[in-house]
Every structure is written in C-alpha cells, then in structure tokens.
C-alpha cells in the first residue's frame, strides 16, 4: 500500500514537470527556428552590402523592407494582395466544397468508388502548372481559368484525406449505431464525420498551401492583376527591390494563413471532442 501511494505521488509530481519540460522544449525549438530566419536575413543583408553577391538585382534586405513599406503605404501593392486573396478564397472554397462530399461518397458508396477513384488516381499525379495551358484553350484567359486551377489544386488533397478519414473509422462504431437503431444520416453526422474530421482538416491545410502557390502561378502566366502579375511586371521592369518586397509580403501572408488555420483547427477539434464528451455524459 505504501509503495502504491509513493508511486501515485511520483506520478503526480512527474506529470506537471513533464508538461513544463515539453513546454520548454517547444519554446526552445521555436526560438531556434526564429534564430535561423534571422541569420538567413542577416546573410542576405551582408551578401549585398559587402559585395559577396555582385549583382544589381540583389538589393539588401533593408532596402527591400523599405521598398515594401513604400509600396504598401502608397497603395500600389495592397489592392493586388486583396485581389489575390479574394481569388484564392473563391478557388479554395470551390475545391473543398466539391472535395469533402466527393470524398465521403467515394469512401461510403462502393459503386461511386469503383467509378470515380480510377479517374482521381489518373489525374492526381499531373503537375498543377501543366493543366493551365489546356485550360486556356477551354476557358480562355479570364478569371474562370484561375479559379479552376486553384480548385483543381485544392480538390485532390481534400478528397484523398477525406477518404482516408472515413475509411479509418472503426467498423464497430457503425455496428453499434445499427444495433441502437440510429439512422444512417445521424450516424454519419454524429459518428463518422467527427471521427474523420482531423483527416479532413489535414487535407484542407495541405490544400491551402498548394492553393496559394497555384494562385500566384496562374496570375504569373495569364494574370492581369494580382501579386503574380505584379512579380512578372517588376521582373521585366528590372525593379528588383519591388519584386522581392512583394515576395516577402506574400511569404508573410502565407505564413499567417497557415498559423490561422492551425489555430482554427485546434479549436474545431477541441470543440468537437468536448461536444462528444458532453453527449456521452448525458
């Protein structure tokens, strides 16, 4: 009995200490990541200032940041960023609005899986930029081309992760639902979807990064506005500082989108689990 109490006390003490240790390691790893970024930017600055990279198209990082401030404050860059983000949101929304139901249909309905999945496996390996030239012939050079390219890039990660999430649900859950007379729709809504949600969110996060890349690439190839078009224009105009400033801003926006998605993902999954726990308790 004494040994059992001692073990419990040891476990009780080790739990918080372990949590503190994990938190310290996480903070140290983040600090190391920030330090690496700072070192890379310092190397960029020094390579341009000292002449290590001798090129008129390699401005110092400080010059790039000063140019970024000017381009944002004078209104040249901000409308282009908003145009790109609006295009990204629409194409991304179309992609996951199609991808999530399609993934569930493929995973749950065998006839759909037999018909559709070979086509998905055939189209999935195609590089996204490679589909833009054929789409030009079909859709022209308008906004529908860009939206279709973004939706195409979004579709496959969402579909495949949704299929994996639904297929990973334990069959015992479905059997228990049938035993208690739960309808198929209720089981899908209360059991299958919450269980598959982490997979779906992982697919959406992967698709978001791809959608950002494809949005910029599409604007570079056939754009008349947006950040991609601006990058190509600054390249041809030999305005290297403006070009790098747009790249830096685009990098920051992509990072913030990813961080926002991670925060939302954590809240959604936590809320789902809390709701399941309250349902089980009642």
ABEGO torsion letter per residue (X at the ends): XAAAAAAAAAAAAAAAAAAAAAAAAAAAAAAAAAAAAAAAAAAAAAAAAAGABBBAABBBAAAAAAAAAAAAAAGAAAAAAAAAAAAAAAAAAAAAAAAAAAAAAAAABAAAAAAAAAAAAAAAABBAAAAAAAAAAAAEABAAAAAAAAAAAAAAAAAAAAAAAAAABBAAAAAAAAAAGBBAAAAAAAAAAAAAAAAAAAAAAAAAAAAAAAAAAAAAAABABEAAAAAAAAAAAGBAAAAAAAAAAAAAAAAAAAAAAAAAAAAAAAAAAAAAAAAAAX
